[in-house]
């Protein structure tokens, strides 16, 4: 009863923000209950929620919260993206030479 009274006293923007954050919490809870740990998959689920967001009540508070949650989602997605790995040509040649030397030594031992 008290919560309904307090909710009645609040603005539509507040209620929109609360609904968004409650829905995000539920969306984040689902993967954790299922044992899903892939940040990219979690982010895609949150993005699906973002597209479901109704444009109603898009006041300054809701826009600020959406911007903050979007930034958090981008950080989460970037945490799951693998970093590009490159090996310099010089290092690759050194590794091939080392492998060749090991193979030759193995052949020498096998012959002896």
Buried (B, 14 or more C-beta within 10 A) or exposed (E): EEEEEEEEEEEEBBBBBEBBEEBBEEBBEEBEEEEEEEBEEBBEBBEEBBEEBEEEBEBEBBEEBBEEBEEEBEEBBEEEEEEEEEEEEEEEEEEEEEEEEEEEEEEEEEEE
